[in-house]
Amino acid sequence: MEFGATYPYEDKYPHILTSEELEEYKGNFGKSLKGMTKEEQLKNLPSYARVKDKFPEWKKRYIKLNRQFYKDNKKYIKDIVKELAKLPSQSWQKLEWNVGSGERIINNYILQFRASGIRIKKVDFFPSLVCANTQIPIIGWQNRYISRNEGLKLQSLENIQLPENDNAAFKALGNAVNADIIRLIASHLLVKDDIVANNEDEIVQNHNIEKYEPAG
């Protein structure tokens, strides 16, 4: 989205500018903001740039680095950027690479379509389940979504019955909190003897991700 964009983001930012002032700049993927109403101009900016308040420092840094990356690599990526610009949702246009210097093969990791972008996560921690059925985590190396049973195991709720409908089932799982974590917190709040220490060791051991195997 920042590839080709020129809208101001440091001392000035889009919300405080008039439509006439914004006409001088470009929005998503270099689209000119000239001849648009202020509402149309904002729609042609990244969603994070439409805010009413001044941009925080981390966001300024994010924008600066993305624009510099495009400038440095334009000749290599300009064709794929044109294809990205055609995608109907901004969340499909942004890749959130949370793997650091890990091997650059997406299917080696956990994938999740978030509102903020397509998130790629390491396999040693599983992303939080949310109630939106469009954000069910994907096991990349098996090319599939997690199953209902795996969702139950992640929330330590193996013995409960889920709704028959998958959408309703994952909504319930996303609204839930891991039962072992709740038990651990409650034990610290309600119990004041040696049971706490024993209980904590048991839960930490039971919640080790290495014990989880793919469920049917």
ZAVEXFI-787631 format. One record per residue (C-alpha): residue number from 1; x, y, z. Coordinates in steps of 0.1 Angstrom, whole numbers, always signed. Example, Ala and Ser with C-alpha at 12.3 -4.5 7.8 and 13.67 -1.06 7.14 Angstrom:
2
<pt i="1" c1="+123" c2="-45" c3="+78"/>
<pt i="2" c1="+137" c2="-11" c3="+71"/>
//
This chain:
216
<pt i="1" c1="+0" c2="+0" c3="+0"/>
<pt i="2" c1="+29" c2="+24" c3="+7"/>
<pt i="3" c1="+45" c2="+14" c3="-26"/>
<pt i="4" c1="+42" c2="+46" c3="-46"/>
<pt i="5" c1="+24" c2="+65" c3="-19"/>
<pt i="6" c1="+35" c2="+101" c3="-11"/>
<pt i="7" c1="+9" c2="+114" c3="+14"/>
<pt i="8" c1="+25" c2="+132" c3="+43"/>
<pt i="9" c1="+29" c2="+113" c3="+76"/>
<pt i="10" c1="+53" c2="+132" c3="+98"/>
<pt i="11" c1="+46" c2="+168" c3="+108"/>
<pt i="12" c1="+14" c2="+168" c3="+87"/>
<pt i="13" c1="-9" c2="+139" c3="+81"/>
<pt i="14" c1="-40" c2="+133" c3="+59"/>
<pt i="15" c1="-68" c2="+140" c3="+84"/>
<pt i="16" c1="-58" c2="+175" c3="+91"/>
<pt i="17" c1="-53" c2="+185" c3="+55"/>
<pt i="18" c1="-80" c2="+198" c3="+32"/>
<pt i="19" c1="-90" c2="+179" c3="+0"/>
<pt i="20" c1="-72" c2="+206" c3="-20"/>
<pt i="21" c1="-40" c2="+201" c3="-1"/>
<pt i="22" c1="-42" c2="+163" c3="-4"/>
<pt i="23" c1="-46" c2="+166" c3="-42"/>
<pt i="24" c1="-8" c2="+172" c3="-44"/>
<pt i="25" c1="-2" c2="+136" c3="-31"/>
<pt i="26" c1="-6" c2="+100" c3="-41"/>
<pt i="27" c1="-23" c2="+73" c3="-20"/>
<pt i="28" c1="-24" c2="+35" c3="-22"/>
<pt i="29" c1="+1" c2="+21" c3="-47"/>
<pt i="30" c1="+7" c2="+56" c3="-62"/>
<pt i="31" c1="-29" c2="+64" c3="-70"/>
<pt i="32" c1="-33" c2="+102" c3="-75"/>
<pt i="33" c1="-57" c2="+119" c3="-50"/>
<pt i="34" c1="-64" c2="+147" c3="-74"/>
<pt i="35" c1="-101" c2="+154" c3="-83"/>
<pt i="36" c1="-115" c2="+135" c3="-53"/>
<pt i="37" c1="-136" c2="+145" c3="-24"/>
<pt i="38" c1="-119" c2="+143" c3="+11"/>
<pt i="39" c1="-139" c2="+111" c3="+17"/>
<pt i="40" c1="-128" c2="+95" c3="-15"/>
<pt i="41" c1="-92" c2="+105" c3="-8"/>
<pt i="42" c1="-92" c2="+88" c3="+26"/>
<pt i="43" c1="-107" c2="+57" c3="+11"/>
<pt i="44" c1="-77" c2="+56" c3="-12"/>
<pt i="45" c1="-52" c2="+57" c3="+17"/>
<pt i="46" c1="-42" c2="+27" c3="+38"/>
<pt i="47" c1="-67" c2="+21" c3="+66"/>
<pt i="48" c1="-40" c2="+30" c3="+92"/>
<pt i="49" c1="-35" c2="+64" c3="+76"/>
<pt i="50" c1="-71" c2="+75" c3="+80"/>
<pt i="51" c1="-68" c2="+82" c3="+117"/>
<pt i="52" c1="-77" c2="+115" c3="+133"/>
<pt i="53" c1="-47" c2="+117" c3="+156"/>
<pt i="54" c1="-10" c2="+123" c3="+148"/>
<pt i="55" c1="+8" c2="+91" c3="+137"/>
<pt i="56" c1="+28" c2="+74" c3="+165"/>
<pt i="57" c1="+66" c2="+70" c3="+160"/>
<pt i="58" c1="+63" c2="+33" c3="+152"/>
<pt i="59" c1="+39" c2="+40" c3="+124"/>
<pt i="60" c1="+61" c2="+67" c3="+110"/>
<pt i="61" c1="+90" c2="+43" c3="+110"/>
<pt i="62" c1="+69" c2="+16" c3="+93"/>
<pt i="63" c1="+58" c2="+40" c3="+65"/>
<pt i="64" c1="+93" c2="+53" c3="+60"/>
<pt i="65" c1="+109" c2="+18" c3="+57"/>
<pt i="66" c1="+82" c2="+5" c3="+34"/>
<pt i="67" c1="+86" c2="+35" c3="+10"/>
<pt i="68" c1="+124" c2="+31" c3="+11"/>
<pt i="69" c1="+121" c2="-6" c3="+3"/>
<pt i="70" c1="+99" c2="+2" c3="-27"/>
<pt i="71" c1="+123" c2="+29" c3="-39"/>
<pt i="72" c1="+153" c2="+5" c3="-35"/>
<pt i="73" c1="+136" c2="-25" c3="-52"/>
<pt i="74" c1="+111" c2="-10" c3="-76"/>
<pt i="75" c1="+127" c2="-25" c3="-107"/>
<pt i="76" c1="+124" c2="-60" c3="-93"/>
<pt i="77" c1="+89" c2="-58" c3="-77"/>
<pt i="78" c1="+69" c2="-33" c3="-99"/>
<pt i="79" c1="+51" c2="-60" c3="-118"/>
<pt i="80" c1="+39" c2="-79" c3="-87"/>
<pt i="81" c1="+29" c2="-47" c3="-70"/>
<pt i="82" c1="+6" c2="-40" c3="-99"/>
<pt i="83" c1="-11" c2="-74" c3="-92"/>
<pt i="84" c1="-13" c2="-67" c3="-55"/>
<pt i="85" c1="-31" c2="-34" c3="-62"/>
<pt i="86" c1="-59" c2="-53" c3="-79"/>
<pt i="87" c1="-68" c2="-74" c3="-49"/>
<pt i="88" c1="-102" c2="-64" c3="-35"/>
<pt i="89" c1="-92" c2="-62" c3="+2"/>
<pt i="90" c1="-63" c2="-43" c3="+18"/>
<pt i="91" c1="-59" c2="-71" c3="+43"/>
<pt i="92" c1="-48" c2="-93" c3="+13"/>
<pt i="93" c1="-23" c2="-67" c3="+2"/>
<pt i="94" c1="-2" c2="-69" c3="+33"/>
<pt i="95" c1="+20" c2="-98" c3="+45"/>
<pt i="96" c1="+29" c2="-98" c3="+82"/>
<pt i="97" c1="+61" c2="-118" c3="+84"/>
<pt i="98" c1="+65" c2="-128" c3="+121"/>
<pt i="99" c1="+93" c2="-153" c3="+114"/>
<pt i="100" c1="+123" c2="-131" c3="+114"/>
<pt i="101" c1="+152" c2="-146" c3="+95"/>
<pt i="102" c1="+135" c2="-180" c3="+92"/>
<pt i="103" c1="+134" c2="-199" c3="+60"/>
<pt i="104" c1="+113" c2="-180" c3="+34"/>
<pt i="105" c1="+88" c2="-207" c3="+26"/>
<pt i="106" c1="+54" c2="-197" c3="+37"/>
<pt i="107" c1="+40" c2="-232" c3="+39"/>
<pt i="108" c1="+65" c2="-241" c3="+66"/>
<pt i="109" c1="+46" c2="-220" c3="+91"/>
<pt i="110" c1="+12" c2="-212" c3="+107"/>
<pt i="111" c1="-9" c2="-189" c3="+85"/>
<pt i="112" c1="-38" c2="-167" c3="+95"/>
<pt i="113" c1="-58" c2="-142" c3="+75"/>
<pt i="114" c1="-62" c2="-112" c3="+99"/>
<pt i="115" c1="-79" c2="-79" c3="+93"/>
<pt i="116" c1="-45" c2="-63" c3="+94"/>
<pt i="117" c1="-30" c2="-86" c3="+68"/>
<pt i="118" c1="-19" c2="-122" c3="+61"/>
<pt i="119" c1="+1" c2="-132" c3="+92"/>
<pt i="120" c1="+28" c2="-158" c3="+91"/>
<pt i="121" c1="+38" c2="-172" c3="+125"/>
<pt i="122" c1="+65" c2="-196" c3="+138"/>
<pt i="123" c1="+53" c2="-230" c3="+148"/>
<pt i="124" c1="+64" c2="-229" c3="+185"/>
<pt i="125" c1="+35" c2="-206" c3="+194"/>
<pt i="126" c1="+0" c2="-209" c3="+181"/>
<pt i="127" c1="-19" c2="-177" c3="+172"/>
<pt i="128" c1="-49" c2="-168" c3="+193"/>
<pt i="129" c1="-83" c2="-181" c3="+182"/>
<pt i="130" c1="-108" c2="-154" c3="+174"/>
<pt i="131" c1="-145" c2="-156" c3="+168"/>
<pt i="132" c1="-144" c2="-146" c3="+131"/>
<pt i="133" c1="-145" c2="-178" c3="+110"/>
<pt i="134" c1="-125" c2="-160" c3="+83"/>
<pt i="135" c1="-95" c2="-161" c3="+106"/>
<pt i="136" c1="-92" c2="-198" c3="+114"/>
<pt i="137" c1="-54" c2="-206" c3="+115"/>
<pt i="138" c1="-40" c2="-227" c3="+87"/>
<pt i="139" c1="-13" c2="-254" c3="+91"/>
<pt i="140" c1="+9" c2="-245" c3="+61"/>
<pt i="141" c1="+28" c2="-277" c3="+57"/>
<pt i="142" c1="-5" c2="-297" c3="+57"/>
<pt i="143" c1="-23" c2="-272" c3="+35"/>
<pt i="144" c1="-54" c2="-272" c3="+58"/>
<pt i="145" c1="-73" c2="-253" c3="+85"/>
<pt i="146" c1="-70" c2="-265" c3="+120"/>
<pt i="147" c1="-98" c2="-290" c3="+130"/>
<pt i="148" c1="-125" c2="-285" c3="+156"/>
<pt i="149" c1="-107" c2="-310" c3="+178"/>
<pt i="150" c1="-74" c2="-292" c3="+175"/>
<pt i="151" c1="-92" c2="-260" c3="+185"/>
<pt i="152" c1="-106" c2="-277" c3="+216"/>
<pt i="153" c1="-71" c2="-289" c3="+225"/>
<pt i="154" c1="-56" c2="-254" c3="+221"/>
<pt i="155" c1="-82" c2="-241" c3="+245"/>
<pt i="156" c1="-78" c2="-271" c3="+269"/>
<pt i="157" c1="-115" c2="-279" c3="+264"/>
<pt i="158" c1="-113" c2="-314" c3="+250"/>
<pt i="159" c1="-143" c2="-327" c3="+269"/>
<pt i="160" c1="-170" c2="-302" c3="+258"/>
<pt i="161" c1="-194" c2="-305" c3="+229"/>
<pt i="162" c1="-193" c2="-279" c3="+202"/>
<pt i="163" c1="-221" c2="-267" c3="+179"/>
<pt i="164" c1="-225" c2="-290" c3="+148"/>
<pt i="165" c1="-220" c2="-260" c3="+125"/>
<pt i="166" c1="-183" c2="-253" c3="+120"/>
<pt i="167" c1="-188" c2="-215" c3="+119"/>
<pt i="168" c1="-206" c2="-216" c3="+152"/>
<pt i="169" c1="-180" c2="-240" c3="+166"/>
<pt i="170" c1="-151" c2="-217" c3="+158"/>
<pt i="171" c1="-170" c2="-187" c3="+170"/>
<pt i="172" c1="-174" c2="-204" c3="+204"/>
<pt i="173" c1="-137" c2="-214" c3="+205"/>
<pt i="174" c1="-127" c2="-178" c3="+196"/>
<pt i="175" c1="-148" c2="-164" c3="+224"/>
<pt i="176" c1="-133" c2="-188" c3="+249"/>
<pt i="177" c1="-102" c2="-186" c3="+270"/>
<pt i="178" c1="-79" c2="-215" c3="+276"/>
<pt i="179" c1="-93" c2="-235" c3="+306"/>
<pt i="180" c1="-59" c2="-244" c3="+320"/>
<pt i="181" c1="-48" c2="-207" c3="+321"/>
<pt i="182" c1="-81" c2="-197" c3="+339"/>
<pt i="183" c1="-75" c2="-225" c3="+364"/>
<pt i="184" c1="-39" c2="-213" c3="+370"/>
<pt i="185" c1="-50" c2="-177" c3="+375"/>
<pt i="186" c1="-79" c2="-188" c3="+398"/>
<pt i="187" c1="-56" c2="-209" c3="+419"/>
<pt i="188" c1="-34" c2="-179" c3="+426"/>
<pt i="189" c1="-64" c2="-158" c3="+435"/>
<pt i="190" c1="-82" c2="-183" c3="+456"/>
<pt i="191" c1="-57" c2="-207" c3="+471"/>
<pt i="192" c1="-28" c2="-197" c3="+494"/>
<pt i="193" c1="-10" c2="-230" c3="+502"/>
<pt i="194" c1="+14" c2="-254" c3="+486"/>
<pt i="195" c1="-12" c2="-266" c3="+461"/>
<pt i="196" c1="-5" c2="-235" c3="+440"/>
<pt i="197" c1="+31" c2="-245" c3="+432"/>
<pt i="198" c1="+21" c2="-281" c3="+424"/>
<pt i="199" c1="-8" c2="-269" c3="+403"/>
<pt i="200" c1="+14" c2="-245" c3="+383"/>
<pt i="201" c1="+40" c2="-271" c3="+375"/>
<pt i="202" c1="+12" c2="-295" c3="+363"/>
<pt i="203" c1="-4" c2="-269" c3="+340"/>
<pt i="204" c1="+29" c2="-257" c3="+325"/>
<pt i="205" c1="+38" c2="-293" c3="+317"/>
<pt i="206" c1="+3" c2="-301" c3="+302"/>
<pt i="207" c1="+3" c2="-269" c3="+281"/>
<pt i="208" c1="+37" c2="-276" c3="+264"/>
<pt i="209" c1="+30" c2="-273" c3="+226"/>
<pt i="210" c1="+52" c2="-302" c3="+219"/>
<pt i="211" c1="+26" c2="-326" c3="+234"/>
<pt i="212" c1="+0" c2="-316" c3="+208"/>
<pt i="213" c1="-5" c2="-339" c3="+179"/>
<pt i="214" c1="-27" c2="-332" c3="+149"/>
<pt i="215" c1="-62" c2="-343" c3="+157"/>
<pt i="216" c1="-88" c2="-357" c3="+133"/>
//
